[in-house]
């Protein structure tokens, strides 16, 4: 090792040393989680408090500007305290290495989730977006603009909680705005491409792109190279979700298009406002209920009068046949004596009506649905925006009063985590 050049010697030490290394006489590095050009992320053990943490370790080769940005990231991330933000505990130096100590989140990034599963159901995507939006609203309230909202910077833990991370290029929302264009091209807002300073609505645009990707299963214009992608983003047209995924209702498309408006003033004023509209639109899209009657519309082309006359004649003919059939059947019953008619198989399998279980405890609600004829067990999901008594039902599908066939599946939406029992199962989706 003595004959090696200094840079090779440093690289060799870095390759051999990290695992088991003790940073600042406190944090023991155990498992490398990720690495990039700027540094590495490690799982470590806080030997003073006896807990596992994540450590972002900046290499000794980083220049002074990058070290200053790294320190800014620690300060700005630490100023945002929210359940949907990865918490920063500490930062410091160990020799030539700078490090940041963060909450260890056991889970996967949204990028990995979409890669594995493809498109998510609209209401599931909307719940994830609502959690990211809550994190962004908290950041904006603390005076921080994230500037790099993307699926790779959102971790979903084992309980389904989404947590926003990586404030490495965040900007101060109050005070001088930096105009330097730093970020991920695929998720950057058009005004930033033009060189304008980022605002809270720039984060809303990026969140709109994340929502699009979760529902479509891929980002808009996924096939384009960076230069073409940025040019298209500046042409003013919001990408259409319905053009890439069949069955998405128009309201969902409209909500996402507003978040992706070319003009920042035409977008939602806050991430939370966008998330609320997306949740409402997705619930109407997925809800089960009684369909309203659909009125017949005349043909737009010529020949409308002939169509109506022919339809009327056909309907009268059908009615006449039905009346004749009923008359023959009634006559047959009269000759058959007092033999009671057999029960109609359709009547015996008649649809039932869903009971109202909103406001009840999860187990009680699930048992009532099963007793009413729904399939067992009844899956349930946590509604991240719901407030109230823990484990209480805030919404049910199908809604109370809706007709259903015996054996159909119901779903419950509840307040809080760590709920469950013998009558229900947590929905993995």
Buried (B, 14 or more C-beta within 10 A) or exposed (E): EEEEEEEEEBEEEBEEEBEEBEBBEBBBBBEBBEEEEBBBBBBBBBEEEEEEBBBBBBBEBBEEEBEEBBBBBBEBBBBBEBEBBBBBBBBBEBEEBBBBBBBBBEBBBBBBBBEEEEBBBBBBBBBBBBBBBBBBBBBBEBBBBBBBBBBBBBBBEEEBBBBBBBBBBBBBBEEEEEEEEBBBEBBBBBBBBEEBBBBBBBBBBBBBBBBBBBBBBBBBEEEBEEEEBBEBBEEEEBBBBBEBBEEBBEBBBBBBBBBBBBEBEEBBEBBBBBBBBBBBBBBBBBEBEEEEEEEEEEEEEEEEEEEEEEEEEEEEEEEEEEEEEEEEEEEEEEEEEEEEEEEEEEEEEEEBEBBBBBEBBBBBBBBBBBEBBBEBBBBBBBBBBBEEEEBBBBBBBBBEEBBBEEEBBBBBBBBBBEBBBEBBBBBEE
